[in-house]
């Protein structure tokens, strides 16, 4: 791993503390992430022509952006109840976000974008590795690291996952880039009002077991990360093939691509044909729940499971797996999300870190996020990457490509599985449809 030298680290506060937003309660969608790690993502840029004042400029624009996003300058706070339950909320106290400035003096852009596998060097560009979201009571809810390369600059954010989901994460990133370009107002101001659901009273009380809080993070071991880039034309062909197989036009591009990877990964893990395999989807609630606007700031995601026996998954082809995904997504409506929230309040269940089952895949991110539109004033990013917190065997991360209409799919797998995929004629043929 290349050497990273840290130059400075400081706390950045909002320029003016908001009096309108002092406290924000956490919803079940927020609370269920308390025991897992921060969201980490960053963007690689060519180095600006005038880099001398760059760090000061980014710190100043970050401070101005935090004026609009007071939760990210705050800390988590708790209320201990007599029944041994705990409530969590965001105290918008302007304690500040962390800003670290580093340099990787021997790293070029080509060292990061040309290798087949994502180099481990990238992991050093992120802050707050191994920090659980519940530690946001004392740790910053947002940590930025700006790393100068020989010919580029990497800007990363690590944000508390009990405060933001992917949509809110990139909403903030987009807003920061606008402020950096000199905008006085945001094109999409965040909305912090929590959804009103019958019989749900804030703050929500949850029981916490100390052994879960103190439990160390699971170390995933030796994994490889590779990004597959799909051009718009290839996506159209894969989607068309999946729909034709099922005599429908309802299968989306994303559903077709996910089914392609689900099939290939399970085939190359050499699963028993009778073993059940699963892919866990992340469904955006903003698109499904009327009272949640697109600008809603917080978690608004729901997990859904699609399962097929390994034999059926592989033998029935791309269209069948894509159709199963389509039906699960289509059957999740507003009432499902409301019922989940009501159920969760009575039976809180928190995500835990740990090894993924060999018969399961986990998906994340979305091709809808505006990632490559983040221009801080010297041009668009040339690549995006995630931090070490996003590493687990079987994670499939979907993002928009550099060019409009393209999609990037990043897989994190054991070396054995990923090398088998690279030699899988059926998978390679599907990539070249």
FIDRENBA-396202 format. One record per residue (C-alpha): residue number from 0; x, y, z. Coordinates in steps of 0.1 Angstrom, whole numbers. Layout:
<nodes>
+-----+-------+-------+-------+
|  nr |  east | north |    up |
+-----+-------+-------+-------+
| NUM |     X |     Y |     Z |
...
+-----+-------+-------+-------+
</nodes>
This chain:
<nodes>
+-----+-------+-------+-------+
|  nr |  east | north |    up |
+-----+-------+-------+-------+
|   0 |     0 |     0 |     0 |
|   1 |    13 |    35 |    -9 |
|   2 |    24 |    58 |    18 |
|   3 |    -1 |    85 |    29 |
|   4 |    13 |   115 |    48 |
|   5 |   -12 |   135 |    68 |
|   6 |    -6 |   173 |    67 |
|   7 |   -34 |   186 |    89 |
|   8 |   -67 |   177 |   106 |
|   9 |   -93 |   201 |   120 |
|  10 |  -129 |   205 |   129 |
|  11 |  -151 |   225 |   105 |
|  12 |  -183 |   240 |   119 |
|  13 |  -212 |   255 |   101 |
|  14 |  -208 |   293 |    95 |
|  15 |  -241 |   301 |   112 |
|  16 |  -259 |   277 |   135 |
|  17 |  -295 |   270 |   125 |
|  18 |  -320 |   279 |   151 |
|  19 |  -348 |   261 |   132 |
|  20 |  -332 |   227 |   134 |
|  21 |  -320 |   219 |   169 |
|  22 |  -330 |   182 |   172 |
|  23 |  -339 |   155 |   147 |
|  24 |  -354 |   122 |   159 |
|  25 |  -342 |    90 |   143 |
|  26 |  -367 |    68 |   125 |
|  27 |  -366 |    30 |   124 |
|  28 |  -348 |    33 |    90 |
|  29 |  -321 |    52 |   108 |
|  30 |  -319 |    33 |   140 |
|  31 |  -314 |    -1 |   124 |
|  32 |  -280 |    10 |   112 |
|  33 |  -266 |    19 |   147 |
|  34 |  -243 |   -11 |   150 |
|  35 |  -228 |   -11 |   115 |
|  36 |  -202 |    13 |   100 |
|  37 |  -202 |    46 |    82 |
|  38 |  -210 |    52 |    46 |
|  39 |  -178 |    59 |    27 |
|  40 |  -175 |    72 |    -9 |
|  41 |  -151 |    96 |   -27 |
|  42 |  -143 |   111 |   -60 |
|  43 |  -111 |   113 |   -80 |
|  44 |  -104 |   145 |   -99 |
|  45 |   -76 |   159 |  -120 |
|  46 |   -55 |   183 |  -100 |
|  47 |   -67 |   219 |  -103 |
|  48 |   -44 |   244 |  -120 |
|  49 |   -43 |   266 |   -89 |
|  50 |   -39 |   242 |   -60 |
|  51 |   -23 |   265 |   -34 |
|  52 |   -55 |   279 |   -20 |
|  53 |   -75 |   247 |   -26 |
|  54 |   -77 |   233 |     9 |
|  55 |   -88 |   267 |    24 |
|  56 |  -114 |   270 |    -3 |
|  57 |  -128 |   235 |     3 |
|  58 |  -129 |   241 |    41 |
|  59 |  -147 |   274 |    36 |
|  60 |  -172 |   259 |    12 |
|  61 |  -177 |   229 |    35 |
|  62 |  -186 |   253 |    64 |
|  63 |  -211 |   272 |    42 |
|  64 |  -227 |   239 |    31 |
|  65 |  -230 |   227 |    67 |
|  66 |  -252 |   258 |    72 |
|  67 |  -278 |   239 |    51 |
|  68 |  -271 |   205 |    66 |
|  69 |  -269 |   210 |   104 |
|  70 |  -273 |   173 |   112 |
|  71 |  -239 |   166 |    97 |
|  72 |  -223 |   192 |   120 |
|  73 |  -239 |   177 |   151 |
|  74 |  -236 |   145 |   172 |
|  75 |  -259 |   117 |   182 |
|  76 |  -275 |   121 |   216 |
|  77 |  -293 |    96 |   238 |
|  78 |  -321 |    95 |   264 |
|  79 |  -319 |    66 |   289 |
|  80 |  -354 |    55 |   301 |
|  81 |  -364 |    38 |   333 |
|  82 |  -375 |     6 |   314 |
|  83 |  -338 |     2 |   303 |
|  84 |  -345 |    13 |   268 |
|  85 |  -327 |    41 |   249 |
|  86 |  -338 |    68 |   225 |
|  87 |  -315 |    83 |   200 |
|  88 |  -317 |   117 |   182 |
|  89 |  -294 |   141 |   163 |
|  90 |  -283 |   170 |   184 |
|  91 |  -276 |   198 |   158 |
|  92 |  -251 |   214 |   182 |
|  93 |  -226 |   225 |   155 |
|  94 |  -199 |   204 |   172 |
|  95 |  -185 |   202 |   136 |
|  96 |  -173 |   178 |   109 |
|  97 |  -138 |   165 |   106 |
|  98 |  -116 |   177 |    78 |
|  99 |   -83 |   159 |    71 |
| 100 |   -57 |   170 |    45 |
| 101 |   -32 |   143 |    33 |
| 102 |    -8 |   137 |     5 |
| 103 |     1 |   105 |   -14 |
| 104 |    33 |   118 |   -30 |
| 105 |    41 |    87 |   -51 |
| 106 |     5 |    80 |   -63 |
| 107 |    -7 |    90 |   -98 |
| 108 |   -42 |    88 |  -112 |
| 109 |   -31 |    60 |  -134 |
| 110 |   -21 |    39 |  -103 |
| 111 |   -58 |    40 |   -93 |
| 112 |   -78 |    37 |  -125 |
| 113 |   -57 |    14 |  -146 |
| 114 |   -54 |   -18 |  -125 |
| 115 |   -80 |   -45 |  -131 |
| 116 |   -88 |   -46 |   -93 |
| 117 |   -94 |   -16 |   -71 |
| 118 |   -60 |   -11 |   -53 |
| 119 |   -60 |   -13 |   -15 |
| 120 |   -43 |    22 |   -16 |
| 121 |   -78 |    37 |   -19 |
| 122 |   -88 |    25 |    16 |
| 123 |   -63 |    50 |    31 |
| 124 |   -82 |    79 |    15 |
| 125 |  -110 |    76 |    40 |
| 126 |  -116 |    85 |    77 |
| 127 |  -134 |    67 |   105 |
| 128 |  -127 |    31 |    95 |
| 129 |  -140 |     6 |   120 |
| 130 |  -163 |    32 |   137 |
| 131 |  -198 |    21 |   144 |
| 132 |  -227 |    46 |   138 |
| 133 |  -237 |    44 |   175 |
| 134 |  -203 |    60 |   183 |
| 135 |  -217 |    92 |   167 |
| 136 |  -224 |   104 |   202 |
| 137 |  -187 |   113 |   205 |
| 138 |  -174 |   109 |   169 |
| 139 |  -181 |   134 |   140 |
| 140 |  -211 |   124 |   119 |
| 141 |  -192 |   135 |    89 |
| 142 |  -155 |   132 |    81 |
| 143 |  -139 |   145 |    50 |
| 144 |  -104 |   136 |    37 |
| 145 |   -88 |   155 |     8 |
| 146 |   -57 |   136 |    -5 |
| 147 |   -34 |   152 |   -30 |
| 148 |   -18 |   129 |   -56 |
| 149 |    10 |   136 |   -80 |
| 150 |   -15 |   147 |  -107 |
| 151 |   -49 |   144 |   -90 |
| 152 |   -69 |   150 |   -59 |
| 153 |   -92 |   126 |   -41 |
| 154 |  -121 |   140 |   -20 |
| 155 |  -139 |   115 |     2 |
| 156 |  -167 |   116 |    28 |
| 157 |  -174 |    92 |    56 |
| 158 |  -209 |    98 |    69 |
| 159 |  -229 |    82 |    97 |
| 160 |  -253 |    57 |    83 |
| 161 |  -278 |    64 |   110 |
| 162 |  -280 |   100 |    97 |
| 163 |  -278 |    94 |    60 |
| 164 |  -286 |    68 |    33 |
| 165 |  -270 |    68 |    -1 |
| 166 |  -295 |    94 |   -15 |
| 167 |  -288 |   118 |    13 |
| 168 |  -251 |   112 |    11 |
| 169 |  -249 |   122 |   -25 |
| 170 |  -274 |   150 |   -19 |
| 171 |  -249 |   165 |     5 |
| 172 |  -220 |   159 |   -19 |
| 173 |  -239 |   176 |   -47 |
| 174 |  -247 |   205 |   -25 |
| 175 |  -211 |   209 |   -14 |
| 176 |  -199 |   210 |   -50 |
| 177 |  -225 |   237 |   -58 |
| 178 |  -213 |   258 |   -29 |
| 179 |  -177 |   253 |   -40 |
| 180 |  -186 |   267 |   -74 |
| 181 |  -199 |   298 |   -58 |
| 182 |  -236 |   292 |   -54 |
| 183 |  -252 |   312 |   -26 |
| 184 |  -283 |   289 |   -24 |
| 185 |  -288 |   252 |   -30 |
| 186 |  -307 |   239 |   -60 |
| 187 |  -322 |   212 |   -37 |
| 188 |  -324 |   223 |     0 |
| 189 |  -327 |   193 |    23 |
| 190 |  -359 |   185 |    42 |
| 191 |  -356 |   172 |    77 |
| 192 |  -393 |   167 |    87 |
| 193 |  -398 |   131 |    98 |
| 194 |  -427 |   111 |    83 |
| 195 |  -459 |   111 |   104 |
| 196 |  -472 |    75 |   108 |
| 197 |  -501 |    65 |   130 |
| 198 |  -491 |    50 |   163 |
| 199 |  -455 |    60 |   159 |
| 200 |  -443 |    83 |   187 |
| 201 |  -409 |   100 |   188 |
| 202 |  -384 |    95 |   203 |
| 203 |  -385 |    58 |   196 |
| 204 |  -373 |    35 |   224 |
| 205 |  -351 |     5 |   217 |
| 206 |  -334 |   -20 |   240 |
| 207 |  -296 |   -23 |   235 |
| 208 |  -274 |   -52 |   246 |
| 209 |  -239 |   -40 |   257 |
| 210 |  -222 |   -70 |   241 |
| 211 |  -234 |   -59 |   207 |
| 212 |  -222 |   -24 |   212 |
| 213 |  -188 |   -35 |   223 |
| 214 |  -184 |   -62 |   197 |
| 215 |  -155 |   -57 |   173 |
| 216 |  -160 |   -52 |   136 |
| 217 |  -158 |   -84 |   116 |
| 218 |  -126 |   -85 |    94 |
| 219 |  -136 |   -99 |    60 |
| 220 |  -102 |  -113 |    50 |
| 221 |   -87 |  -115 |    16 |
| 222 |  -111 |  -100 |   -10 |
| 223 |  -109 |   -86 |   -45 |
| 224 |  -128 |   -56 |   -58 |
| 225 |  -135 |   -51 |   -95 |
| 226 |  -156 |   -26 |  -114 |
| 227 |  -174 |   -37 |  -145 |
| 228 |  -184 |    -8 |  -168 |
| 229 |  -215 |   -12 |  -190 |
| 230 |  -221 |    11 |  -218 |
| 231 |  -256 |    24 |  -225 |
| 232 |  -259 |     3 |  -257 |
| 233 |  -249 |   -30 |  -239 |
| 234 |  -274 |   -23 |  -211 |
| 235 |  -302 |   -19 |  -236 |
| 236 |  -293 |   -52 |  -252 |
| 237 |  -292 |   -71 |  -219 |
| 238 |  -325 |   -55 |  -208 |
| 239 |  -341 |   -64 |  -241 |
| 240 |  -329 |  -101 |  -238 |
| 241 |  -343 |  -104 |  -203 |
| 242 |  -377 |   -90 |  -213 |
| 243 |  -379 |  -111 |  -244 |
| 244 |  -372 |  -143 |  -224 |
| 245 |  -403 |  -135 |  -202 |
| 246 |  -424 |  -120 |  -229 |
| 247 |  -427 |   -87 |  -210 |
| 248 |  -415 |   -51 |  -211 |
| 249 |  -415 |   -46 |  -173 |
| 250 |  -380 |   -57 |  -164 |
| 251 |  -357 |   -27 |  -158 |
| 252 |  -321 |   -23 |  -168 |
| 253 |  -310 |   -26 |  -132 |
| 254 |  -330 |   -57 |  -126 |
| 255 |  -315 |   -73 |  -157 |
| 256 |  -280 |   -65 |  -147 |
| 257 |  -284 |   -77 |  -111 |
| 258 |  -298 |  -110 |  -123 |
| 259 |  -267 |  -114 |  -146 |
| 260 |  -244 |  -110 |  -116 |
| 261 |  -265 |  -131 |   -93 |
| 262 |  -264 |  -160 |  -118 |
| 263 |  -227 |  -157 |  -125 |
| 264 |  -216 |  -154 |   -89 |
| 265 |  -236 |  -183 |   -77 |
| 266 |  -226 |  -205 |  -106 |
| 267 |  -189 |  -198 |   -99 |
| 268 |  -193 |  -204 |   -62 |
| 269 |  -204 |  -239 |   -74 |
| 270 |  -235 |  -240 |   -53 |
| 271 |  -255 |  -272 |   -49 |
| 272 |  -285 |  -271 |   -73 |
| 273 |  -309 |  -276 |   -45 |
| 274 |  -295 |  -249 |   -22 |
| 275 |  -315 |  -217 |   -18 |
| 276 |  -297 |  -186 |   -30 |
| 277 |  -306 |  -150 |   -21 |
| 278 |  -300 |  -115 |   -33 |
| 279 |  -309 |   -87 |    -9 |
| 280 |  -322 |   -56 |   -26 |
| 281 |  -323 |   -20 |   -13 |
| 282 |  -356 |    -4 |   -23 |
| 283 |  -358 |    34 |   -22 |
| 284 |  -388 |    45 |    -1 |
| 285 |  -388 |    81 |   -14 |
| 286 |  -402 |    69 |   -47 |
| 287 |  -429 |    49 |   -29 |
| 288 |  -441 |    69 |     1 |
| 289 |  -461 |   100 |    -8 |
| 290 |  -452 |   120 |    22 |
| 291 |  -414 |   116 |    16 |
| 292 |  -400 |   142 |    -9 |
| 293 |  -369 |   134 |   -29 |
| 294 |  -350 |   160 |    -8 |
| 295 |  -359 |   141 |    25 |
| 296 |  -326 |   139 |    45 |
| 297 |  -321 |   107 |    64 |
| 298 |  -325 |    70 |    57 |
| 299 |  -354 |    61 |    35 |
| 300 |  -345 |    26 |    23 |
| 301 |  -361 |    -8 |    28 |
| 302 |  -345 |   -42 |    24 |
| 303 |  -361 |   -70 |     4 |
| 304 |  -350 |  -105 |    -3 |
| 305 |  -354 |  -125 |   -35 |
| 306 |  -346 |  -162 |   -34 |
| 307 |  -342 |  -190 |   -59 |
| 308 |  -327 |  -224 |   -58 |
| 309 |  -292 |  -224 |   -74 |
| 310 |  -303 |  -249 |  -101 |
| 311 |  -333 |  -228 |  -111 |
| 312 |  -313 |  -196 |  -110 |
| 313 |  -286 |  -209 |  -134 |
| 314 |  -307 |  -231 |  -156 |
| 315 |  -337 |  -209 |  -163 |
| 316 |  -316 |  -180 |  -174 |
| 317 |  -313 |  -143 |  -172 |
| 318 |  -350 |  -135 |  -178 |
| 319 |  -363 |  -157 |  -150 |
| 320 |  -341 |  -142 |  -123 |
| 321 |  -348 |  -107 |  -135 |
| 322 |  -385 |  -113 |  -134 |
| 323 |  -383 |  -126 |   -98 |
| 324 |  -365 |   -94 |   -88 |
| 325 |  -391 |   -74 |  -107 |
| 326 |  -420 |   -90 |   -89 |
| 327 |  -405 |   -85 |   -54 |
| 328 |  -399 |   -48 |   -61 |
| 329 |  -433 |   -43 |   -76 |
| 330 |  -450 |   -59 |   -46 |
| 331 |  -434 |   -34 |   -22 |
| 332 |  -460 |    -6 |   -19 |
| 333 |  -466 |    22 |     5 |
| 334 |  -485 |     0 |    30 |
| 335 |  -456 |   -24 |    32 |
| 336 |  -432 |     3 |    43 |
| 337 |  -457 |    17 |    69 |
| 338 |  -464 |   -18 |    82 |
| 339 |  -426 |   -24 |    85 |
| 340 |  -421 |     8 |   106 |
| 341 |  -450 |    -2 |   129 |
| 342 |  -436 |   -37 |   133 |
| 343 |  -401 |   -25 |   139 |
| 344 |  -410 |    -2 |   167 |
| 345 |  -425 |   -31 |   186 |
| 346 |  -397 |   -55 |   177 |
| 347 |  -365 |   -35 |   170 |
| 348 |  -339 |   -54 |   150 |
| 349 |  -305 |   -39 |   144 |
| 350 |  -282 |   -48 |   115 |
| 351 |  -249 |   -65 |   127 |
| 352 |  -215 |   -68 |   111 |
| 353 |  -204 |  -103 |   102 |
| 354 |  -196 |  -127 |    73 |
| 355 |  -221 |  -129 |    45 |
| 356 |  -235 |  -163 |    39 |
| 357 |  -220 |  -181 |     9 |
| 358 |  -254 |  -184 |    -8 |
| 359 |  -263 |  -146 |    -5 |
| 360 |  -255 |  -113 |   -22 |
| 361 |  -261 |   -78 |    -9 |
| 362 |  -267 |   -49 |   -32 |
| 363 |  -261 |   -12 |   -26 |
| 364 |  -260 |    23 |   -41 |
| 365 |  -281 |    33 |   -71 |
| 366 |  -276 |    43 |  -108 |
| 367 |  -300 |    73 |  -100 |
| 368 |  -275 |    91 |   -78 |
| 369 |  -258 |   122 |   -93 |
| 370 |  -222 |   111 |   -88 |
| 371 |  -203 |   124 |  -118 |
| 372 |  -221 |   158 |  -118 |
| 373 |  -200 |   168 |   -88 |
| 374 |  -180 |   197 |  -102 |
| 375 |  -162 |   216 |   -74 |
| 376 |  -150 |   243 |   -99 |
| 377 |  -123 |   226 |  -118 |
| 378 |  -141 |   199 |  -138 |
| 379 |  -161 |   167 |  -133 |
| 380 |  -147 |   137 |  -115 |
| 381 |  -130 |   109 |  -134 |
| 382 |  -137 |    80 |  -110 |
| 383 |  -156 |    71 |   -79 |
| 384 |  -146 |    46 |   -52 |
| 385 |  -158 |    34 |   -18 |
| 386 |  -139 |    28 |    14 |
| 387 |  -130 |    -3 |    34 |
| 388 |  -164 |    -2 |    52 |
| 389 |  -179 |   -13 |    19 |
| 390 |  -159 |   -46 |    18 |
| 391 |  -177 |   -78 |    23 |
| 392 |  -178 |  -110 |     3 |
| 393 |  -208 |  -108 |   -19 |
| 394 |  -214 |   -71 |   -21 |
| 395 |  -226 |   -58 |   -54 |
| 396 |  -226 |   -20 |   -57 |
| 397 |  -244 |    -2 |   -85 |
| 398 |  -235 |    33 |   -96 |
| 399 |  -240 |    55 |  -127 |
| 400 |  -211 |    55 |  -152 |
| 401 |  -190 |    84 |  -162 |
| 402 |  -210 |    89 |  -194 |
| 403 |  -248 |    94 |  -192 |
| 404 |  -267 |    62 |  -194 |
| 405 |  -237 |    40 |  -185 |
| 406 |  -237 |    19 |  -153 |
| 407 |  -208 |     7 |  -132 |
| 408 |  -212 |   -25 |  -111 |
| 409 |  -186 |   -31 |   -85 |
| 410 |  -183 |   -66 |   -70 |
| 411 |  -164 |   -76 |   -38 |
| 412 |  -157 |  -113 |   -38 |
| 413 |  -131 |  -139 |   -28 |
| 414 |  -102 |  -142 |   -53 |
| 415 |  -114 |  -177 |   -62 |
| 416 |  -149 |  -166 |   -72 |
| 417 |  -139 |  -135 |   -91 |
| 418 |  -112 |  -153 |  -111 |
| 419 |  -137 |  -180 |  -119 |
| 420 |  -161 |  -153 |  -132 |
| 421 |  -134 |  -139 |  -154 |
| 422 |  -130 |  -173 |  -170 |
| 423 |  -168 |  -180 |  -172 |
| 424 |  -177 |  -181 |  -209 |
| 425 |  -214 |  -176 |  -202 |
| 426 |  -207 |  -145 |  -181 |
| 427 |  -182 |  -130 |  -207 |
| 428 |  -207 |  -137 |  -235 |
| 429 |  -235 |  -119 |  -216 |
| 430 |  -211 |   -89 |  -211 |
| 431 |  -207 |   -88 |  -249 |
| 432 |  -244 |   -92 |  -258 |
+-----+-------+-------+-------+
</nodes>
